[in-house]
Amino acid sequence: MPNRATYELSNKTQRAKLAPRSKPYFFSIEPKLTLGYVRHRGAPGHWLMRRQTGRAMSENGIPYSTYTQAYLGQADDAGAVADGAEILSFEQAKAKAAGRLHTGPVTVKNAVDRYVESIRADRGDGAAKDAEQRLEKHVTDKLGIRRVADLTLTELRAWRDELVARKDYPVSHSTANRIMANLKAALNGVYADEKNGIPSNRAWSVLEAFKGADQARQDHFEVEDVQSLIDAARNPKFSKEQDPTVPDAYDPAFANLLAAGFLTGARYGELTACDVRHFDAKHGTLTIPSGKTGARPVTLTADGIEFFKSIAKGRDRTAPLFAKEDGERWGKSEQHRRIKEALKAAKLPTSASFYSLRHSYISRAIEEDVPVFIIARNCGTSETMIRKHYAHLLAKKERVMLERAAKAFKLVHGGKHVATA
């Protein structure tokens, strides 16, 4: 661990000189207890604590220390005023880490804020921002001021049901389940710290998810369907300005996004976050700067490389890789209406969505015998999720591959195959 003289955490001016990084700067408070300071680029700094809990032995017989780590609060860096609760000075952070700072009852908003910061420390600003926006929209607006210790199962069930039943912007059952999972993680985070005085986690631990919400993916496009969808977005005849009676699908810039979605399997938000610099023509990769599982490289096919070359050629490295017709970066949720119009123009099921391009990428990759671990790595998901949602395709491919290898398992006895002997 760096010694105290290596850097100064107590002074906000000195903290501002520290290089932004995901690994905390640590300061020893007492034996086995350290205070950590983390600041990501473009984000406020925050405090965390790390306590040594014991010693363990690795499989190779090497001893190592075990730790628990917890978020404390935002640092009172330039422009922030310490309040002893959400924004902490160095001395307040030390006191809170050592259990000497009283901050009052923990609310749902407190739990959500700490959960978001833990994601930021673990997976970066992109993943934290995504979680923050989702939880602020669906959780803190309704439950934010509630004390975690006072939550009831009846109250949480009513909140859960409203997510899918409300008149304005209801969510699907599968989306509601993901929101519930995030909320439970946030609440468990503050419940685990006994200093918060939360006597029970029963209210949310027994909150039921919607059953049957995560069925196998249905809307998969064949290559011909994707081509029709892209062609519809590139065809001027589907412009409302030329013909008010046709679907308003004409948008060449959106056509590029559609093509990229199918060629990479990336999510809409991941693609729109890319700059020109994130495409590496030499190595044939597209680096997703932020996503649900953090940054990752996507290995492109030869067609994918040529496509990305065509849209990146001659453009500034810091410009959005995918820009709207006015040159601005695509915003959140701007894909929904556009893809519905393109689906209508292409005469494809309007139940599909931009996410269907991702399903199609995975399905086509499975059909072409791409190993599941490569698909998972490219798409920023787990092998477990792919095996769960695409089990029928994987089973079919396994059967085909085994039949292809059948000659390697044929046994002969007395000039006849065993099966007919």
Sequence and secondary structure as in RCSB ss.txt:
>XXXX:A:sequence
MPNRATYELSNKTQRAKLAPRSKPYFFSIEPKLTLGYVRHRGAPGHWLMRRQTGRAMSENGIPYSTYTQAYLGQA
DDAGAVADGAEILSFEQAKAKAAGRLHTGPVTVKNAVDRYVESIRADRGDGAAKDAEQRLEKHVTDKLGIRRVAD
LTLTELRAWRDELVARKDYPVSHSTANRIMANLKAALNGVYADEKNGIPSNRAWSVLEAFKGADQARQDHFEVED
VQSLIDAARNPKFSKEQDPTVPDAYDPAFANLLAAGFLTGARYGELTACDVRHFDAKHGTLTIPSGKTGARPVTL
TADGIEFFKSIAKGRDRTAPLFAKEDGERWGKSEQHRRIKEALKAAKLPTSASFYSLRHSYISRAIEEDVPVFII
ARNCGTSETMIRKHYAHLLAKKERVMLERAAKAFKLVHGGKHVATA
>XXXX:A:secstr
   GGG   S HHHHTTS  EEEEEEEEEETTEEEEEEE TTS  EEEEEEEEEEEE TTS EEEEEEEEEEEEE
  TT    SSSEE HHHHHHHHTT       BHHHHHHHHHHHHHHHH HHHHHHHHHHHIIIIIHHHTTSBGGG
  HHHHHHHHHHHHH SSS   HHHHHHHHHHHHHHHHHHHSSGGG     HHHHT    TT S        HHH
HHHHHHHHH GGG TTT TTS     HHHHHHHHHHHHH   HHHHHT BGGGEETTTTEEEESS TT  EEEE 
 HHHHHHHHHHHTT  TTSBSSB TTS B  TTTHHHHHHHHHHHTT  TT  THHHHHHHHHHHHHTT  HHHH
HHHHTS HHHHHHHTHHHHHHHHHHHHHHTGGGG  EETTEEGGG 
